[in-house]
Every structure is written in C-alpha cells, then in structure tokens.
Amino acid sequence: MAPRERFQALLAAEGSPVLGSPPSQHDAQGEIPPQSQPEPGVGLQPSEGQAHWKFRLQVGCMAGRWLVIVPAQQALPASLIRLLGNLFTAAGIGLDQLPVLEEYRWPPFQGGSLQEFSHDPGQDARDGLNAFFSGRQRMGWHPHQVLVFGMDDTLRQLLAIESGRSTTLDLPVWLGPELDALSASAEGKRALWPRLADWEIPADD
C-alpha cells in the first residue's frame, strides 16, 4: 500500500486528528527529533527507526479556497481572528463569517495504530497532512492557495516549499508575518497591505 493510501486508511480508521487536546509538557511546537545515533559498531535493526515529528497547526479554509495555516500550539484568540478577517477584507475578499480555524496535530493519534517510530518521519508527516486535507475536501475545502502566517523550520520542511510552491500540497504559498507581531505593529500592517494583492482571486469570484 502506498504511503498516502496507508495514512488515509489510518485516518479513516481512527477518525480525524485530535482537536482541542491540551499540549503535554513534552509536546514542543515544531519539534523535529534528531536522528538516533547508534553506538559505535552497532547498526540499526530493520525494525528500528526515528521518532515522529511533533507539531501543531491552526488551519482553516476561508471561503473554501484560501488555506490558512498558522503554526501555533493553542487556538488563536478572538483579537487575532478578527485581524485575520480584516486582512481578507483589505484584500478584497468578502467572507460570510469570521475565519474559523481548527487544530491539526502530528502525530494525530494518542494510543492509536500509528507506530512509535518511522523510517521516514518527514514523509509520514507530509502524507498525514495530505490525507487530512483530502478528508476535508468532502467538507467543501478546495483551496487554490496556501496563506501561511509565521513560518518555522518544521512547517517549511512539512510543506516542502520550492519556488513559492508547496510540493507537499501542490499549491502556491504566500508567506506572511506572525499574526501576534502584526497585531502590535501599525507599521507592519501598512507594510503588509500592498502584499495582499498577491492573494490569488479566481476569475469567477
């Protein structure tokens, strides 16, 4: 079974990724565990592997077309949700309601069927993200662009951005500042407004 099909089967069996669960004290944001270093003269056995990446994202698909990703451990406060809505308004995109984001976490299972170790944790995380978004397509998510607010190393590797495009999601990516910093800076807001023109609006909008 191909990796993406394997993760889609896992998600279907276990349900959606755990939403709203409090982070454990060992669950650091954007953690890519270092590769295990075997003792000299001791090789890795075939059953051994590396620890899974650990991260949490706040994600949502605005108007079913703009995929918003914010690397954050907790749900965004109301003030940042309003700011996000104002950005869409400034970009000339009318939303019927305030943006709605949900938590996506990896690994998604607590005591589920995902093995503790992986031979390719990066690819497993990418396959899991793709499987999650494939499931959300049945809920009306059909994004044509990814809007990222606050990039970190884990997210950059997860999305596998090359020449402004995520090879993981096969979508163009717009990189914005952290919403926390933007909310506290009038100068940052003024500098950002012209960049909102880079948000791609489909011809039928």
Number of C-alpha atoms within 10 A of each C-alpha: 7 8 14 17 13 15 22 20 14 18 20 13 11 16 11 16 18 16 11 13 9 10 13 7 6 7 13 13 18 20 14 17 12 9 9 11 10 9 8 6 6 8 10 12 7 7 8 13 16 17 18 22 22 20 22 23 22 19 20 23 24 23 17 14 18 20 22 23 23 24 22 18 20 15 16 17 9 10 12 16 17 13 17 19 20 17 16 19 13 14 18 13 16 14 13 8 9 15 19 15 19 16 22 24 23 18 21 23 17 10 8 12 11 16 11 13 14 17 14 13 19 18 16 21 23 21 21 25 24 17 22 19 17 14 16 15 12 9 10 12 19 18 20 18 22 24 19 21 20 17 15 13 10 18 19 13 16 22 20 17 18 11 8 12 17 20 16 16 21 14 17 20 23 19 15 16 14 14 19 15 12 19 14 10 12 11 9 13 15 11 12 15 12 11 13 17 12 9 18 15 15 8 5 4 6
